[in-house]
């Protein structure tokens, strides 16, 4: 783990102040990552940099504080602060097609944090697989949301909710695995 990475990791012994700063910091990074929004004409789900931040939050902060950082971001967005992709906000936005992915962010941060806690010093390949597991959680939540809430078929979910994002998400997972070593 690099010196920077070591300084960012929230351990059980970390002070409450450090934990609060890190949770808030990753929440702000998540909001900034939402500013990078690339809409795709064939799907209501945009490309953002948020996946990278969610994976990194789980790796650096662990399951509880990683999920807290995503939860803080979601709470502000629910309350109307325009933090979601495209400066969107509110519960109505979260009930839209991207709502499952937003909830998936919460689960993915907890998943990555839990797996990193179970394997505290993983080899790079294992760390990358942990990040891919986090992406799988995001896809599962997003796909389930699209299916249950919007009646999308498996084919529609694959074509509009997963396949367009795989290439960039593989890169984001790789970057998250690199910075969290």
Secondary structure, 3 states (H helix, E strand, C coil): CCHHHHHHCCCCCCCHHHHHHHHHHHHHHHHHHHCCCEEECCEEEEECCHHHHHHHHHHHHHHHHHHHHHHHHHHHHHCCCCCEHHHECCHHHHCCCCHHHHHHHHHHHHHHHHHHHHCCCCCHHHHHHHHHHHHHHHHHHHHHHHHHHHCCCHHHHHHHHHHHHHHHHHHHHHHHHHHCC
